[in-house]
Amino acid sequence: MNKKVVLIKHINQFWNTADIEIYVNDKLTETVNVNKFYDINPDWIIIYDTVGGSGTGWNKGNIIRKIYIGDAEFETK
């Protein structure tokens, strides 16, 4: 199985700052819209919910999704 994960950054957007495209055997299997709160390490992309609001500011909330990338080719555009 050939897996590839592509992070597409949207530079001029505040909330929806990226899309993650997941390909298996060169076929797009899923697209995930990512808010401004996410982390990437060698094995995972971790997407967080947002907490807070106007006047208090927005912060990283609970984890809403983890995408395993340890077995994939990873690319950023």
Rosetta blueprint (number, residue, H / E / L):
1 M L
2 N L
3 K E
4 K E
5 V E
6 V E
7 L E
8 I E
9 K E
10 H L
11 I L
12 N L
13 Q L
14 F L
15 W L
16 N L
17 T L
18 A E
19 D E
20 I E
21 E E
22 I E
23 Y E
24 V E
25 N L
26 D L
27 K E
28 L E
29 T E
30 E E
31 T E
32 V E
33 N E
34 V E
35 N L
36 K L
37 F L
38 Y E
39 D E
40 I E
41 N L
42 P L
43 D L
44 W E
45 I E
46 I E
47 I E
48 Y E
49 D E
50 T E
51 V E
52 G E
53 G E
54 S L
55 G L
56 T L
57 G E
58 W E
59 N E
60 K E
61 G E
62 N E
63 I E
64 I E
65 R E
66 K E
67 I E
68 Y E
69 I L
70 G L
71 D L
72 A L
73 E E
74 F E
75 E E
76 T E
77 K L
